[in-house]
């Protein structure tokens, strides 16, 4: 580790002064202060902090306080330019090296690094496999290494990147340089894996609360998902930026086309598009207001856009970690946002089938199944979603959140043992008596006593279970099937998704196990009712909501929109994302406080020294003309 003599100013006042002068914030949040003090003093750190929690400051401020250049390992070269632009906007000297640079610009950045004329240098993990890059780093003075999105090192994770496995060499080659690894998503097991693979076993761990009180979590029954999505966008997020995740490339394309046809400014993003189209769509999403990105999970990691007001899933995520990581891209600015998921029986069938046919050994498939089981438990819970989510990451929430669908419209729990026995008996009789297997739809038709062509063909109207399930609707029976699959009381087999019994099925059929099931609230169960809980949530006060955002008066709201228009024009003129100029939260505070001088403006959170000098007079002019 570096000695205190290697640190420019190791006391807390230097870090706090940098926070105020450069970034325009009066105080640290959570344990930012402890992390920064530890790294400035030369210690290694593993930091888990939710998206929007201020992870970047945990290495950016040490980069400005310590001697030498901070080398930041970032997984997505497509976003490095925006990260550097955001730092440059507050007066920080930053640069990046990747394949997008022309030879002349690369040589300039390399020379700045060697001369110590930049404070932060961004690199992709792949770059460290290059001898030329390693030689360059040897010629400069490195103040610290920051490894962003550190969960990418986990081979069981949802964003695994093989090149991250080589990052343990940082400690071996530069043993005296402190390292800080950061991620927004990791269970205890994943955290241990990160520490081991990055050779950070002696590092101090900082684990913040995973709670994001400004995000409203909602999971709705899937009926007509695109129409439900459209209702969500029109009713709750008109003209606002958001991300819609789909499982397949084809679904991305069709959903984007559907939204565009409905008048929504939407773009597709998936690995099947050519690189130029992906880059152009990503840049438009980042730099324009109100764009909806429809994407596979290939999109999103490292996206710093703070004003994403919603993240919607039209297909079931494979794990809670993936779900949390993806939904965490909403509301980075702390303002109210929505995490919305449409979930149905076919999602469960499809995911189970994908696991059964996946490559890898039995242990790998069991790991995938365990991740899916946890995700299904979150979908089917009757308790507070946030409590369930935080519990998965080993954190407790005192009470309920008041800002999720199960808090706003509590579902019922009902004894579904008899219904489960009827369904399992149907599967049993088809298999054992007729040596046949069918999917959920046909089994439900049998229970409802429907005389379909298939039932007539196979004479299934002669089964003793024919017509014994008329007390439930088709939608309710599909819910029973879905929940039995989630509980492991049913299995999906074969290419056609046929139902089969499991070892645990015998406990239910033998009346040795009670099956409690979730019944959706009546309003949520109706097709197209995407926004019921959301509309209720606007009048509810979620945990921590008082610190999230203050409501603007009608006059201030008009000023805020004027400031947004000014910001959009300024960003377009400079060719940078709007959030690089100011975040929505800062503009809202300016609109609410209506400062009349530069001194008053400097006291607004997010207005640092450089931005005050650059934009202060323009803002005061806009405020004066708004009166």
N, C-alpha and C positions, 0 to 999 in steps of 0.2 A: 504494500500500500504506500501511497505518497505520504511524505511527512508534512507536518503543518507548514513548514517553510515553502512547500510547493504550492500552497493555496494563496490566492491573491488577498482575499479577506475572508477569514473563516468564521467571523462572528455572525450572529443572526441578523444584525442590523444591515449588513451588506445584502443578504438575500431579500429582506423585507424592502429595502430601498430600491432594489432592482425590480421587485414585483410592482411597486408603486410607480416608479419612473418609467419603466419600459412597457409594462402590461396594463397599468392603470387600475390595479386592484388594491384595496386598502389592507386586506388581511388574507392569510392563507386559509384554505378550507381543509377540514378533516385533519389527516396527518401529513399533509403536504410539507409543513414545516419540519417535522421529524425526519421525513425522507430526505429532504434537501440538506438538512444539517449533516445527516449521516453520510451522504454522498460527497458533499463538499469536503468533509473531513477525510475522505479517502476510503470509505467503506463500500462493500458490495451490497446490493439490495435487490430483492424480488418483490415487486409491487403489484398487488391486485386491487384495481380500482375500477368502478363501473364506467362505461362510456359516458363522457360528459362530466366526469368527476375531477378532471384536472390532472390527468397523468402526465401530459406533455410538459407541464411546468416543473415536474419533478426531475426532469433532466435538462430542461432549457435554462432554468435559473442556475443550477450548478455549472452549466456550460459557460455562463457569463461571469460567474464568480471565480471559478478555478482557472489556473493557468493552462494553456494549451487548447486544442480544438476538441470538441465533443464529436465523436463519430457515431452517427445514429444508423442502426441497421433497420431498414424499413422494407417490408415485403413487396410493395407495389410501386414500380417505377413510374407508373402513369399518374401517381398522386404526388410525387416528390416536388414537382414544379409548384403546385398549389401550397404545399407545406412551406417551401422556401419563400413564396410570395407573401404568405401570412406573417412570417418572421421579418421579412424585409420591411413590411408595412409598419412594424413597430420599431424599426431601427436596428434590428439585429442583423449581423453579417452572417449570411448562411449561403450554402451552395450544395449542389449534388453532382454526383458522377454516375451516369448511366448511358445506355446505348442511344438515347435520344439526342445526345450532344454532338455537335460537329467538332472536328479535331481542334480547331482554334479555341473554342469555348472550353473544351476539356483541358487543354494546356493551361489556360488562364486559371481555371478553378484549382488545378493541381499546384500551380505556382502560388496561389493564395494560401492553400493549405500548408505548403512547406514553409512559407514566410510567416505563418500564423496570422494572416490577415482576414480570416473568417473565424467565426465562433462555433458554428455547427456544420458538419459535412455529412450529407445523407448518402448512404450506399445500400444497394440491394444485397441480400445474403449471398447471392451467386457471385458477386464481385470478389468476395474474399477467397474464392477458389483460384483467382488469377494471381500469378507471380508478380505481374506489374503493379497490381493494387497493393499487395503486401509490401513490395519494395517502396512504393510511394508512402505508405503509412509509416514505414521505418524511418523515412527522411523527415517526418514532421514531429511535432510535440503533441501527443494525444493527452487530453485532460481527463476524458472518461469515454467509456463505451456505453451506449444506450441500445438495448435490444427491444424494439417495439414489437407488439403482437407476439409475445414470447410463447403463447400457447401453440404456435405453429411448429414447435419442436416435438410436440406430443404425437406419437404415431397412432394413438387411439383417438386423437382429436378430429374435429370437423374441418380444420383448415391446415392439415399437415403439409409442411414444406420440407422436403429432404435436405435442402441446403442449410436449414437451421441446425441440423445435426452436427455440422462442422464448426459451429460457433464456439464450441468448448476450446478451440485453439486460441481464442483471444486471450484467455488467462495463461495459457502455456507460452505464447509468444511475447505477451506484454504483461508479465505477472504483477507489475507495480501499478497498473492502471485500473482504477475502480470500474466496476460494471454494474449497470442497473437494468434489470429485465422487467418489462411491464406487460400486463395483459388485463383485459376486462373480464375474462371468463376462465375459470379453472376451479375444479373441485379440489379437495385436499389431495387426492391421489394424483391428479394432473399437476398440481403445484409441486409435489415431490418429484415427479418425472421431469418437470422443467428444471428444477434445481440440480438433479443428477446429470441430465444430458448437457446442460450448459456449464457444468463444473462450478455451480453456485451453492454447493452444500454448506458452505460456511457463511453464506450471505444472510443478512437480517431480513426477515419476512415482514412485510407490511400488508395487512389484509383489511380493506375498507368494507363497509356494508355494501352489499349488492343491491340494496333497495334504491329504486328510482321512483320516488313518490309522484313525480309529474306525469308518469306514464300510466295510462289506464289500460289494464289487460282485459281483453274480452275474447272468448272463444264461443262461436255460435254454431248451431247445427247446419251442415252444408245442405242446401236445397238447390238453388240455382246460383252458384257461387259468383259468377260474373255480374249478375243482376244485383246480388247482395252487396258486392264490392262497389258497384256504381251508386247504390243508395248511400253507402257509407261516405263516398267522396262528395256526392251532391248535398247530402243532409248535414254533414259535419265538417267537411274539409274542402269546401269549394275554393278553387284557385290556389290551393296550398300544395307544397312539395311533399312527396311521399315515395315510398318504395313498396312495390308489390312483388312478393316472391312466389314463383311457380317451380314445380319439380322438373319439368321437361322444357326443352327448347321450343317444341311445338306449342305448348301451352303459353309460353312467354309471347310468342308471335301472335297467337290468336287473341290473347287477352289485351295486348297492346292495340291491336286492330279494333277490337270491340270498344275499348275506351276512346280511341281517336274518333270512331264513328259516332260515339255518344257526346262528342264535343270536349273531351278531356285531352289536355296536352300531355301525351304519353309517348314514351320511347322504349324499345326493346333492348335488352342486354343479355347476351349469352355467349358461350365459347364458340358457337358455330358461326357467329358473325366475323367478318374480316376485322383485322386489328384496327384499321383506320375508322371503320364504322363504330366499333366499340369505343375507341378513344373520343370520337366526335360526340357520341351520345352521352358519354360520361362527362365531358366538358360542358355540354349544354345543361345537363342536370345540375352540375355544381355551380354554374355561373348565371343561370337564369332563374327567375322566381316562378314558383308554381308548377314546375315540371314533375311528372310522375314517371319514375323509372320502373319498368316491369322487367324482372330479372330472375335468373337462376342464382344460386348462392355464390356463383362466380363473381358477383358484384357486391361491393359494400365494405370489405375489410379495409380499414384505413381511411374511409371517407369521413372527412371532417366537417361536412356541411351541417351547421348547427340548427337550421330551421326546418328539418324534416319533421313534419307534423304528424305523420302516421307511417307505420309499417304494417302491411297486410300480408297474410299468408293464405294462398288459395290451396295449398297442399300441406300435409302434416310434416313438420320438421322431423329429422331423424333422431334428434337428441335435445335434451333440455339446454345443454351448452350451446348448441347451434341456435336454438330458439332465442335464448337470452342474448347471444351475441348479435343476432339479426335485429331483434326488437330494440336493442340498445342503441341502434342508429337513429331512433326517433328522439326528439326533444333534447339534443345535446345542450341546448341553451337554457334548459331548466323550465321552459314554458310547457303548458299542458299539451300532451300528445297521446296518440292512441296506438296500441298494439292489438291488432285484430286478426283472428284466425278463424277460417271456416273449415270445419272438420267433420268428416263423415265416415261411414262404414267402409267405403272403397279405399280410403286412405290407409286404414288398418290392414286390409287385405293386400294392398299393393306393397306396403312396407314389409309385411311378413314375408311375402313372396320374394322381395328383393334380398332379404337377409338369407333365406333358404338357398338362393341361387348365387350368392356372393362368393367371390374368390376368397381364399384364406382357409385356415384350419378351423377346427371346431371351437377353439378358444376365441378366435376372432369373431365367429358368428355369435357365440354366446355374449361377447362384449357388445356387439351391435344390438342384440336382443334386449340386453339390460338397459342400454340407452333408450331404446324404443319404449320399453315398459315404463320407464320414468316419465317419458313424454306423454304416454297414454294416461298415466296416473294424474298428471297435471290437467289434461283435458277432461277427465271424468270426475275430478274432485268435487265434493259438495262444500268444501270449506274455502276460505279466502285464497284466491289464486296466488297472491303475493306471499302469503304465509307458506304455501306449498312450494313456491319457486325458491324462496330464501332457504327453506328447510333443506332443499336439495343441495345447496351450497354450504350447508352446515351452519346456517345463521338463523337466529330466532327473531321473530317479530312479536312484540308485546301487543296482543290483541289483534284486531283485523284492520285492513287498510282503508276501507271505505271508498276505494277507487278502483274496483274491479267488478266484473259482471256478477260474481257470486255474492259480493257485498251489496251491490246496488239492487239486484233482483235475485234474492237467494233461491236456489233450486231446492226441490224436495228430494228426500231420500226415501225410497219405498222398498218394501220387501218383495223382491222379484224372484224368490225361490221357485214358486210354482211356474212362473213364466219360463224360467231357465230350464226347469225339468221338462216342460212341454217341448221346448226347442231342442234340447239335448236328446229327448226321446225320438224326435223326428229324424235327427241325424243318425241315431242308433238304429232305428228300424230300416231306414234306407240302406244303411251299410250292412247290417247283420242279416236282415230278412230278405233283402233284394240284391245284395252285393252291388249296391249303386251308391254313388256320391254326387251331390249336386251343390250348387252355390247357394248363397243366402237367399236370393230372390225366390228360387223355387221352393225352398223350405218354408218361407213365409207364405207363399201361395197355398201350400198344403195346410198350414195352420189356419189360414183365413177361409179355407174351404172353397177356393176358386177353381172353377172348371176350365183351366187353360188347356191349350192344345197339348202341351207337354204332359200335364197331369193325366189327361185322357189317354195319351199315347202309352204312358207307362203304368196306367191303371192305379195311380197313386191315390185316387179317391176311395180306394178300398182299404187304405191304411187306417188303423184305429186312431191315429192322431189327426186325421183329415177333419178340418173345421173346428178343432178344439180351442183355437186361439182367437176367436172373434171378439173377445173383450178388449183387445188392443188393436190400434190402427197399424197400417203398414209402416208408417214412420216410427211408431213406438217399437214395433218388432225389430226394425233395423237398429234402433238404439240398444235393444236387448242383445242382438248379435254382436254389435260393436263392443259393448261393455264386457261380454263374455270372452271375446277375443282379447280384450285388454287385460282381463283377469287370468288369462291362460286356461280358461275352462273350455275353450274351443280352439281349434287350430285350422289354418288354411294350408291346403296341400295342392300340388300340381300346377300346371300352367293355366288351368281354368278357374283357379281359386275356389275349389270345392271345400266344403266344411268337413272336419273330422273331429272325433272326440280326443281328449287328452287323458292322461292318467288321473288328473284332478276331476274330470267329469264324473267319475264314479262316486265321488263324495257327495255331489249334488243329487245325482240320480238315486243314490242310496239313502238320501235324507239325512246325511251326516254333516251337511254344510249349508248354512244360510247364505243367500246371495242378496246383498243390498245394492240397489241400482239407483242411478241419478235420473230424475225426471226434469226436463227443461221447463223453465217458466213458460206459461202459455204464450206470452207475447214474443219471446225469443224463438219459440218453436214455429212461429208463422213465417212462411217464405217471404223474403225481402225485408224483414224487419231488422236491418243491420244496425240501426241507430238508436234503439230503445234505451239500452244501458247508457249509451253515450249522452243522450239528451238528459237522462236522469242525472248523470255525472256532472253536468254543468251546474247543477244547483247543490250538489253534494260537496262537502269539504273533506278531501282526502288527507290522510296523515301527511304532515309536512307541507300542506298546500299553502299555508300562510307565508312561507318563505319562497315559494315558487314564483309568483307574479302578482302584481297589484292590478286590479281592474282599472282601465282608463276611462276617463269621462268622455263624453261625446266629442268635446272640443279637442281633448288630447288625442283621441283616436284619429281624428282628422289630421292632426299634426304628425302623428306617427306615420300615416299613409303618405304624407308629403315627404317626410324624411326618407321613407323607403324608396320613393320615386327618385329623390336626389341620389340616394346610394346606388340604385340600379344604373342611373346614367353615369355616375362617376366610375363604377366598376367596369361598365362597358368601355368607357373612354380609356381606362388603364389596362383592359384585357385581363382582369382578375375576377375571381368569384366575389359576389356581393358581400359575403361574410368577412372577407379580408378587410373591407373598409370598416364595417362595424357589425356586430351581432344584433339581431332583433331586440334582445334583452336590453342592450345599451341604448338603442334608439327609442325603445318604449320609456326608459327612464328619463331620457332627454325630453321626450314629449310630455311626460308627466310633470317634471320639475321646471321645465321652461327656463333654463338658465339665461341670463342676460349679459353675461361677461365671460371672458376666457377663464377667469379665476373660478367662477361658479361652474363652468363647464368641466374644468379639470377635476372637480370633485365627483363627477359621474363615474361609476364603476365601468371600466373598460376603455376609458379615455386616458391613454398614456401620453408621455411627453411628446413623442414623435407624431402621434395622430392629432394631438392638440395643435401642434405647430402647422401640420399639413392641412387639416380640415376644420379647425376651430372657427375661423372667420366665416367659412361657407355655412357651417351649421347655424351660427348666430344670425346670418342673413336669412336663411330659410325659416328660422323661428320668428324673426321679426316680420317677414312677409306673410306668415301664417296667422298673425294676429288680426 
